[in-house]
Amino acid sequence: MAIRVLIVDDSAVMRSVLSELINQAPDIEVVGTATDPIVAREMIKQLNPDVVTLDIEMPRMDGLEFLDKLMRLRPTPVVMISTLTERGSDVTFRALELGAVSPSRSSIRRRVSALTRTRYATRFALRIRRAYAHRPSTRSRRQRLQRQQPPRAPRGVQRPRRWMAIPCVTAWY
């Protein structure tokens, strides 16, 4: 089963380069590309991608604003791709706060050597696989919490205390 990726970027060159890089991986496929977040919203509803790649600077809506809305309404792993997402930048931290899994700097150029392009493809596929591994569970938060907590005793009834023995070895040297 291939990982389904939706690319959201206003640059046609970046969309084509990213599609080409992603399609080099046998276990990842591009299911669609969107020019802005408004189009992406409809495509997410129709295509149900596993991972979304998202640019920050786009027309009609900022990428961070779209990321915030996406995480509230339909949590999906997002790989941020922009020249603004450098290590330690405020935009990178903001994207991580909003729920992005892997911010990535888009230093991809159209005319690079085949070896460099293969390296980009390998690194980018790794980021998408990591993002896919962090996708939200299908169970609701309430179900997960109920499963983790032991059942409560009725009011007024005390639970028996549990004792735990921790072996300890002391040695004299």
C-alpha positions as CSV (number, residue, x, y, z in Angstrom):
1,M,0.0,0.0,0.0
2,A,1.5,3.3,-1.1
3,I,1.7,6.4,1.0
4,R,-0.7,9.0,-0.7
5,V,0.7,12.5,-0.8
6,L,-0.9,15.8,-1.7
7,I,1.4,18.7,-2.7
8,V,0.3,22.2,-1.9
9,D,2.5,24.9,-3.4
10,D,1.8,28.0,-5.5
11,S,4.9,27.5,-7.7
12,A,4.3,25.3,-10.7
13,V,8.0,24.5,-10.8
14,M,8.1,23.3,-7.2
15,R,5.0,21.2,-7.7
16,S,6.5,19.5,-10.7
17,V,9.9,19.0,-9.0
18,L,8.4,17.7,-5.8
19,S,6.1,15.3,-7.8
20,E,9.1,14.0,-9.7
21,L,11.1,13.5,-6.5
22,I,8.3,11.8,-4.6
23,N,7.3,9.5,-7.5
24,Q,10.9,8.1,-7.5
25,A,10.1,6.2,-4.3
26,P,8.3,3.0,-4.9
27,D,6.1,3.2,-1.8
28,I,5.0,6.8,-2.2
29,E,2.7,8.3,-4.8
30,V,1.4,11.8,-5.5
31,V,-2.4,11.8,-5.6
32,G,-2.7,15.4,-6.4
33,T,-1.3,18.9,-6.5
34,A,-3.0,22.1,-5.4
35,T,-2.1,25.7,-6.1
36,D,-3.4,27.2,-2.9
37,P,-5.0,26.1,0.4
38,I,-8.6,26.7,-0.8
39,V,-8.1,24.2,-3.6
40,A,-6.2,21.9,-1.2
41,R,-9.1,21.8,1.2
42,E,-11.4,20.4,-1.5
43,M,-8.8,18.0,-2.7
44,I,-8.2,16.7,0.9
45,K,-11.9,15.9,1.2
46,Q,-11.9,14.1,-2.1
47,L,-8.6,12.3,-2.2
48,N,-8.0,11.6,1.5
49,P,-4.2,11.8,1.4
50,D,-2.0,10.2,4.1
51,V,0.5,13.1,4.1
52,V,0.3,16.7,2.9
53,T,3.3,18.9,1.8
54,L,2.6,22.5,2.4
55,D,4.3,25.8,1.4
56,I,4.1,28.8,3.7
57,E,3.8,31.7,1.4
58,M,0.8,31.2,-0.8
59,P,-2.0,33.4,-2.3
60,R,-5.5,33.6,-0.7
61,M,-4.3,32.0,2.6
62,D,-1.0,31.7,4.5
63,G,0.3,28.1,4.9
64,L,0.5,28.4,8.6
65,E,-3.1,29.6,8.9
66,F,-4.1,26.6,6.7
67,L,-2.1,24.3,8.8
68,D,-3.9,25.5,11.9
69,K,-7.3,24.9,10.4
70,L,-6.3,21.5,9.0
71,M,-5.1,20.3,12.3
72,R,-8.3,21.4,14.1
73,L,-10.7,19.9,11.5
74,R,-8.8,16.9,10.0
75,P,-5.5,16.1,11.6
76,T,-3.1,15.0,8.9
77,P,0.7,14.7,8.9
78,V,2.1,17.8,7.2
79,V,5.6,18.3,5.8
80,M,6.3,22.0,5.6
81,I,8.4,23.0,2.5
82,S,9.6,26.5,2.2
83,T,12.6,28.7,2.1
84,L,11.4,30.2,5.3
85,T,11.6,27.0,7.3
86,E,15.3,27.0,8.3
87,R,16.6,25.5,11.5
88,G,15.8,27.7,14.5
89,S,13.6,30.2,12.7
90,D,10.4,31.5,14.2
91,V,8.4,30.1,11.3
92,T,9.7,26.6,11.9
93,F,8.8,26.7,15.6
94,R,5.4,28.1,14.8
95,A,4.8,25.3,12.2
96,L,5.9,22.7,14.8
97,E,3.5,24.2,17.4
98,L,0.6,24.0,15.0
99,G,1.3,20.3,14.3
100,A,3.7,20.1,11.3
101,V,5.7,16.9,11.6
102,S,8.7,17.8,9.5
103,P,9.6,21.3,8.4
104,S,11.9,21.2,5.4
105,R,13.9,23.9,3.6
106,S,13.1,24.0,-0.1
107,S,16.5,24.4,-1.6
108,I,15.6,22.2,-4.5
109,R,16.6,23.7,-7.8
110,R,15.4,22.6,-11.3
111,R,18.9,22.1,-12.8
112,V,21.0,20.0,-10.5
113,S,23.0,16.8,-11.1
114,A,21.4,13.4,-11.2
115,L,23.3,12.4,-8.0
116,T,22.1,15.5,-6.1
117,R,18.6,14.9,-7.3
118,T,18.7,11.3,-6.1
119,R,19.9,12.5,-2.7
120,Y,17.0,15.0,-2.5
121,A,14.6,12.3,-3.5
122,T,15.9,9.9,-0.8
123,R,15.9,12.5,1.9
124,F,12.4,13.8,1.0
125,A,11.0,10.3,0.8
126,L,12.4,9.7,4.3
127,R,10.6,12.8,5.6
128,I,7.3,11.7,4.1
129,R,7.7,8.2,5.6
130,R,8.4,9.7,9.0
131,A,5.4,12.0,8.7
132,Y,3.2,9.0,7.7
133,A,4.4,7.1,10.8
134,H,3.1,10.0,13.0
135,R,-0.4,10.0,11.5
136,P,-3.1,10.3,14.1
137,S,-4.8,7.2,15.4
138,T,-8.3,6.3,14.2
139,R,-9.6,5.9,17.7
140,S,-10.8,9.0,19.5
141,R,-8.9,10.6,22.3
142,R,-11.6,9.7,24.8
143,Q,-11.3,6.0,23.8
144,R,-7.5,6.0,24.2
145,L,-7.7,7.7,27.7
146,Q,-10.4,5.3,28.9
147,R,-8.3,2.3,27.9
148,Q,-5.2,3.7,29.7
149,Q,-6.9,4.5,33.0
150,P,-7.8,1.7,35.5
151,P,-11.4,1.6,36.5
152,R,-12.4,3.8,39.4
153,A,-13.7,2.5,42.6
154,P,-17.1,3.7,43.7
155,R,-17.2,6.7,45.9
156,G,-16.5,5.9,49.6
157,V,-14.8,2.6,48.8
158,Q,-11.0,2.6,49.2
159,R,-8.9,0.6,46.9
160,P,-6.5,-1.8,48.4
161,R,-3.0,-0.5,48.4
162,R,-0.6,-2.0,46.1
163,W,3.0,-2.7,47.1
164,M,5.9,-3.0,44.8
165,A,9.1,-4.6,45.7
166,I,12.2,-3.2,44.1
167,P,15.2,-5.4,44.4
168,C,18.3,-3.6,45.4
169,V,21.8,-5.0,45.4
170,T,24.5,-3.3,47.4
171,A,28.1,-4.4,47.1
172,W,31.1,-3.5,49.1
173,Y,34.2,-2.9,47.1
